[in-house]
Structure formats: C-alpha cells, structure tokens
Amino acid sequence: MPITVEIPTAFRRFTNGAPKIDCSATTIAEALNQLTTRFPDLSRHVRDEQGQIRQFLNVYLNEEDIRFLGGESCSVKEGDRVLLVPSIAGGC
Amino acid sequence: MSVHYELRCRECGKTWGNAPRSFCEDCFSPLEVSYDYDSLKKIVHRENLASRDFNMWRYSELLPLSEGFAGPNAVGGTPLVASRNLASRWSLKNLYFKNDAVCFPSLSFKDRVVATALAAARRFDFKTVGCSSTGNLANAVAAQAAQQGFDACVFIPADLEPAKVLNTAVYGARIVRINGNYDQVNRLCAQIADRFQWGLVNVNLRPYYSEGSKTHGYEIAEQLGWKLPDNVVVPMAGGSLIGKIAKAFKELVTLGWVEDKPVKFFGAQATGCSPISDGVKRNLSRFEPQKPDTIARSLAIGNPADGPYAIKLIRESGGWAEDVSDPEIVSAIKLLAETEGIFTETAGGVTVGVTQKLITQNRIKAGETTVVCITGNGLKTTDAIAAEFPATEAIAPRLEAFEALLDQQFAAAAGKGN
C-alpha cells in the first residue's frame, strides 16, 4: 500500500533533508524497515539493541499512537500517514 | 560568574550546551539541565539565603538562569502546613501539606516551571511563548506572559473545565482548542515546535521549564529546618515533578545543605489515567499508555513523557504508586478542606486519597515525616464537586424564619441519629 512517513526535523539529516518519505507497506513494521533500509544511518535511532522501537520514539498512524493499535504489526492502508515524534514532551 | 550548567542527554550523556531543545539529536532521548556542583559550592552557601525574600528566586544559583537574572515576580514561597486534624485522624505524628494551591500568580505549582521557562524564552529571544496544557499550565503561561510582555498562544483539549479556560483567556492569551485529548494536543505541539520559532515551555523549553519544579523540593527541605522528609507523596501526570523533587533533595545533599537520608517517593494518579502507577505495580520496564477517563483532568496524561523515570525512581526509593477512583477523589477534596482548611483541585484530591490508601497499606507509617504535595487550587475545578453541595433553601430575613430553620435542622439531625 502506498503510504507516507512524515519525518521530523531532527531526523532529516539522515534522510537527505526529506520531510516526507513515500513507501509501500502493509504494516507499520514494514514501513519502518523500508525507511531504515533506505536510510541506514537512521536505523539505530529508530530501534534499540533488542530491535524494539526506541522507548522515547513515538510512532503514530494517522491520529493514533500505534501502541493503541497493537504495536508495529498493525496494518496500514493506502493513503495512511505515519508520523514519528522523538521524545514527546509535555505534562507535569 | 560563568555559566555552570548545560543540557545533557539523560540516556547517552552527550552534552548540548544551552539551547531551546528538549531531546538529544544523537539518540532522541530527553535532555536535562546538569550542573557543575563544584562551582556551585563556591558561589552559593545556605547562609546566603537568609537575607533573601521567601520565593523561588532565593535558589537562583541552583536554577538555569542567565547571569544577573532578576526574578520578575514572587513565584513560589508557599506554605508548608503542619497538619493537626488529618494527622490525628490518620494517626500520623508528622504530616505536612506543601500548599501550592496558593502559588503566585495563578494558583498552581505550574507557576514555578513557567517562571524558569520564560527566563529561558527571554534568553533565547522568543517573542511568542506557549504550551500544551491540561489547564493549570495554560493559566500560568498566560499570566506570566502578560506580565513580562510575551505573546502567548496555548493549546488545550476542547473539553477542559470552563474555569481553567477562563483563567487563561482573562490574561489575553490566544487559546487554541483542540478536538482531542491532552496526548493528542501534545503531539500537535511537538509538530508546531518543529515548524514555528515559538518557545513552547513544555516542549522545546522543557529542560529549563522542568527545573522550576525543583524549587518545590528546596522549599520543603528548608521549611522542615533543612531536613529531608521520610516520605513524599506527589501527583503524577507527565511524571516530571516527582523526579525534580528527588533531584532537588539530591542537590541539597551534594551541596552539603542537608544531611543525606533515604526518602521514599510515592506517586499518585487517578485510576482513570494511571499508566505510571500501573507500571510501578506491575514492575513494567515500559509503561503502557492509556486513554484517560477521569475528573482529574490536570493529571490526565495517558502517555507520560517522564513515566519511565518516575517508575524507576519510585521503585528504587522503596516507595510505591497508587491510584484512586473519581468518587475517592471527590471525598478526598472534601476531607482536606474540612480538616485542614485547604481547598485543592482534583489533582490534590488524588494525592490526598492516595496518601490515605498508602497509610492503610502500612506503606506510610505513624512515626515518619510525610509531606503531601498539593499542586493546584480547588477554585479551578468546582464542577467536579458541585453536585456534592446542592443549594440550600432560602429563608425570609426574619429571626422567626431562622429559628424555624434551626428547629427543622435539629429535627433532621435527630432523625438521622435514630
């Protein structure tokens, strides 16, 4: 499925400045793997040593945190937007 | 005085100088202000404080402020109330309430964090400041921005308590209501901070902002006679405050201002939004985010930024975390008001309710010194308890009418006694 991954500014030095990356995937995991295959330097920032998505990296499918959608195995459909937000702040 | 602090990554330890950034660009973990304590020991001593006003700026050297910074307002310096009635009811000898319900200027502990955040905003030359907020923070940003001449733009969930919205609007701040919960507002703000050159106090200024919370901890120690308590009970939303109180205590020990001793940190959440207390109880290495559903709106953060650190601190200190239901929150608000004369908002109800639970569980013991952190004012969340107090019948302005009312009330009371 053609989807778009939106890249925050802090990540763009690893994506040659690109703010959005189009890819074709059926799950979030596939989309992230395509992203890190295409931009290998981004890999260690997306996943930790155990291969899990980094604790302070938040991944959203459209408006929803993927942890509410069953994690990175959740399916994506044509036109979906995946958003990466490093270390979300906020709160007291 | 040279600058004795800078940003440091909490995970990989890389330093980043001083700039409006909240995460490490190497490992994307959160940044925190770290200090050169050897330098601090030389430039400030506990005795220096005696001649200073009792507000948060008396600890200026321990905060990330520019050289020559003069506090523009009297934020902090709130009472540490020695409890008599509730202590007696709970059979505790040394119970205190740190009462930030009367913090200046906007009646919550958020005034402290906004004070240090706006000092940073000034330093980094931002003209517009803002925040994502569950209410109290928006109030604090709006009030202090008005005083200090910043434009303010705050982002809030659309269904926030009316009093909290009004308490922001009155200062002339621009309010952007978002159809979503706080976590969604927060995510949007991360994107806005990425796009616009604004000083969002709890996003790109977060490391400086959160340092303001330390003054709540410094004051507790100083008001106890430069001693640390045995237990602290702290409300948790994003999980930052509890860690900053711990940092404050640790710094005072490092500087030699208080004697070191073990302090147990207890975290308080509403059951309807309890990712951190759930993480503590289940000993999770990563908390599970939740969709908030509680009257404690100021604690309704389902994806707490500092959750992992709060869980670690609580468990390592030998403390615990608990949560209370909405009815328990309302009961606890009333209990604190009726026994100590302190009217707190729903977050304070959470903290008092959880304290009661911890005592029942024998995690807080009679002979220990316990400080309960009250972080906001009840006037902001009157909707949550209004149903408890239906309007009474009005009487004519005549003595006979009052006597009849008394008779009626005596009769009702006697009836209840039967």
Contacts between the chains, C-beta under 8 A, distances in Angstrom:
chain1	res1	chain2	res2	distance
A	8	B	190	7.7
A	8	B	191	7.7
A	8	B	194	5.5
A	9	B	194	5.0
A	10	B	23	7.1
A	10	B	25	5.3
A	10	B	28	6.9
A	10	B	194	7.9
A	45	B	27	6.9
A	45	B	28	5.7
A	54	B	27	7.7
A	54	B	28	6.4
A	54	B	29	7.9
A	55	B	29	7.8
A	55	B	286	6.1
A	55	B	308	6.3
A	56	B	11	7.7
A	56	B	23	7.1
A	56	B	28	5.8
A	56	B	29	4.9
A	56	B	30	6.5
A	57	B	28	5.8
A	58	B	187	7.3
A	58	B	303	7.2
A	60	B	187	6.6
A	63	B	180	7.5
A	63	B	184	6.7
A	65	B	183	7.2
A	65	B	289	6.0
A	65	B	303	6.5
A	67	B	288	7.1
A	67	B	289	5.2
A	68	B	289	6.9
A	68	B	291	7.3
A	83	B	187	7.7
A	83	B	191	7.8
A	85	B	187	5.9
A	85	B	190	4.9
A	85	B	191	7.4
A	86	B	23	5.2
A	86	B	28	3.8
A	87	B	22	6.5
A	87	B	23	3.7
A	87	B	24	8.0
A	87	B	28	5.6
A	87	B	29	6.2
A	87	B	30	5.0
A	87	B	305	7.2
A	88	B	186	6.0
A	88	B	187	6.4
A	88	B	190	5.5
A	88	B	303	6.6
A	88	B	305	5.8
A	89	B	22	5.1
A	89	B	23	8.0
A	89	B	30	7.5
A	89	B	186	7.3
A	89	B	189	8.0
A	89	B	190	6.9
A	89	B	202	5.6
A	89	B	203	4.8
A	89	B	204	8.0
A	89	B	206	4.4
A	89	B	238	7.9
A	89	B	305	5.2
A	90	B	132	4.9
A	90	B	182	7.4
A	90	B	185	7.9
A	90	B	186	3.9
A	90	B	189	6.7
A	90	B	190	8.0
A	90	B	202	5.0
A	90	B	203	6.6
A	90	B	206	7.9
A	90	B	238	6.0
A	90	B	301	7.1
A	90	B	305	5.9
A	91	B	134	7.9
A	91	B	182	7.6
A	91	B	186	7.3
A	91	B	202	7.0
A	91	B	237	4.7
A	91	B	238	2.0
A	91	B	239	7.1
A	91	B	240	6.5
A	91	B	301	4.5
A	91	B	304	5.8
A	91	B	305	5.6
A	91	B	306	7.4
A	92	B	109	7.4
A	92	B	110	6.7
A	92	B	113	7.3
A	92	B	136	7.7
A	92	B	137	7.1
A	92	B	213	7.6
A	92	B	237	4.8
A	92	B	238	5.5
A	92	B	240	5.7
A	92	B	241	5.4
A	92	B	298	7.7
A	92	B	375	7.5
